[in-house]
Amino acid sequence: QVQLVESGGGLVQAGGSLRLSCAASGRILSYAVGWFRQAPGKEREFVAAITWSGSSTYYADSVKGRFTISRDNAKNTVYLQMISLNPEDTAVYYCAADPQYSTVVYGTGKYWGQGTQVTVSS
């Protein structure tokens, strides 16, 4: 059983940065992990994903070049570094984990966290 806990969200001005963390209670060494977000009144959308080894990453076009996903398997933690934030990035951010990378990317991962709120003011 894996439990995921996101942290690092908050209120930031446009142009600012935040780093989100996704800490796993169980070992996720062999799991792919992804970040998703859901803004009020909108469907959840994919943000970024990383393979278990960290050797491959994938980003939504809307965040490419601004967000960076990384992981520290020794700490059972995956990060999402976000820079150049804009109000359109305001959402609840969730992390998800699954043994299958494609499953994570498609948003059907087995394990999900409760989310952390990111609010970007203009």
Solvent accessible surface area in square Angstrom, and as a share of the most:
residue,aa,sasa,rsa
1,Q,178,0.79
2,V,11,0.06
3,Q,115,0.51
4,L,8,0.04
5,V,96,0.55
6,E,16,0.07
7,S,58,0.37
8,G,36,0.35
9,G,30,0.29
10,G,30,0.29
11,L,134,0.67
12,V,25,0.14
13,Q,138,0.61
14,A,49,0.38
15,G,57,0.55
16,G,21,0.21
17,S,56,0.36
18,L,36,0.18
19,R,132,0.48
20,L,0,0.00
21,S,23,0.15
22,C,0,0.00
23,A,46,0.36
24,A,13,0.10
25,S,81,0.52
26,G,17,0.17
27,R,161,0.59
28,I,0,0.00
29,L,71,0.35
30,S,71,0.46
31,Y,37,0.14
32,A,2,0.02
33,V,0,0.00
34,G,0,0.00
35,W,0,0.00
36,F,5,0.02
37,R,15,0.06
38,Q,72,0.32
39,A,23,0.18
40,P,115,0.72
41,G,89,0.86
42,K,140,0.59
43,E,151,0.68
44,R,110,0.40
45,E,77,0.35
46,F,36,0.15
47,V,1,0.00
48,A,0,0.00
49,A,0,0.00
50,I,4,0.02
51,T,22,0.13
52,W,134,0.47
53,S,57,0.37
54,G,30,0.29
55,S,99,0.64
56,S,49,0.32
57,T,59,0.34
58,Y,111,0.42
59,Y,35,0.13
60,A,21,0.16
61,D,123,0.64
62,S,65,0.42
63,V,0,0.00
64,K,116,0.49
65,G,73,0.70
66,R,46,0.17
67,F,5,0.02
68,T,76,0.44
69,I,6,0.03
70,S,49,0.31
71,R,34,0.12
72,D,46,0.24
73,N,36,0.19
74,A,102,0.79
75,K,137,0.58
76,N,27,0.14
77,T,15,0.09
78,V,0,0.00
79,Y,31,0.12
80,L,0,0.00
81,Q,65,0.29
82,M,0,0.00
83,I,80,0.40
84,S,57,0.37
85,L,2,0.01
86,N,46,0.23
87,P,50,0.32
88,E,134,0.60
89,D,1,0.01
90,T,32,0.19
91,A,2,0.01
92,V,41,0.24
93,Y,0,0.00
94,Y,50,0.19
95,C,0,0.00
96,A,0,0.00
97,A,0,0.00
98,D,12,0.06
99,P,71,0.44
100,Q,112,0.50
101,Y,62,0.24
102,S,57,0.37
103,T,34,0.20
104,V,0,0.00
105,V,27,0.15
106,Y,168,0.64
107,G,9,0.09
108,T,94,0.54
109,G,8,0.08
110,K,135,0.57
111,Y,27,0.10
112,W,69,0.24
113,G,6,0.06
114,Q,162,0.72
115,G,21,0.21
116,T,18,0.11
117,Q,83,0.37
118,V,0,0.00
119,T,48,0.28
120,V,7,0.04
121,S,42,0.27
122,S,131,0.85
